[in-house]
Amino acid sequence: MPRVLKVLFFTVVVIGFGVLAASCGNGHAQYRIVNGIAGSAYNTGVDIQMNGATVFTSVAFRSTEPGSSASYSKIAAGSETLEVFPAGDAGDANAQIITSTVNLDDNTQLPQYTIVLTGSTSSNLAASVFTDNNYTIPTSGNAAFRVINASPSTSSTGGVDVYIVPPGVVLSGLSPTVSGLAFSSNAATASSYVDVGVPTGGTLYVYVTAPGGKGQFGYPFPQSVGGLTGGQSIRTIVLTDYPGATLPPDLLVLTDVN
């Protein structure tokens, strides 16, 4: 092969390899944001900026952006500046209620993150970042669940136990699916992903109690996390304070993989 053609062939191969490498790790991450700020001072919602640009406005309490709990926004991977303002005050430095540096790297197979805003008053507002494992699909007949405790009021109870069970199951004698999940130092905490068998009909129910309490609190549970027919779904359950920053905590189910 003539030297010119060899050089041209090598160049094409290098470019092709570069394109392949870029497609495998393109320097981007995906994120979604949950507004778990329960204080009445922010009952009109919040505006959110990333790196100085307004990305979401008037995000209501217990709402997820972008759009739905199964959607993500794309951003250049790396260290990001997250700023939160009362609705209508985006960009007003004097009105800012949260500023946080969040790391959204692209070092996983599918770099997706859930950012949860928590708190109720100006002294306990925070943003917690969790890496989503949406590429490890449960085995057939199972669904995977992760629980995020973003309910500051559960600090007074020592956290929560969470039961994810088929309809009609009595909790007495059962061990929690997730046990003793505490809210820690103004920051939400998350359990690991837990596989749960999906019964015929695809419906599971969630019960939340005080640790070891099974029937305590009089929570308005169970709540269905239906739509699991066939299993192999992944869900994130976010616990927030009840509106007005009180117990019992409320439940928000996010669809990671349907």
NORGI-V471135 format. One line per field, one symbol per residue. phi: phi as a letter, one per 20 degrees, with the letter a starting at -180 (. if undefined). psi: psi as a letter, one per 30 degrees, with the letter a starting at -180 (. if undefined). A space follows every 10 residues. Layout:
phi->???
psi->???
This chain:
phi->.ggfffffff ffffffffff fffebemccc bccdedeeff fcfencdcdc lndfdbclff gmdccembfe dcdebffped ddcccggndg negfdgdbcb edddedecgc fccdddecob cfecebcddc eededdeffg nccdccdded dgffgfdmob dcddcfgnfe fgneeffcdl eeeclmcfcc effcecfefg omdccddccf gmeldfnmff decfdfmdgn mleccdddec ffgnmceffd ccddeece
psi->kleeeeeeee eeeeeeeeee eefeiggllk llkkjgjfkf fgfgalkkkk hfkkfkkhjl kglkkkdlfg lllklklakk jkkklkkfgk fjfffkfkkk kkjilhglej ikkkkkkllf lffgklkkkk kkigfjkllk flkkkkkkjh jeffefggal kkkjllkfkk fkfkkkekkh jlkjhgkllk llkkkkkklk fgklkkkkll kgfeglfhkh llkkiaggkf aglkkkjkkl llkghlllll kkkkjek.
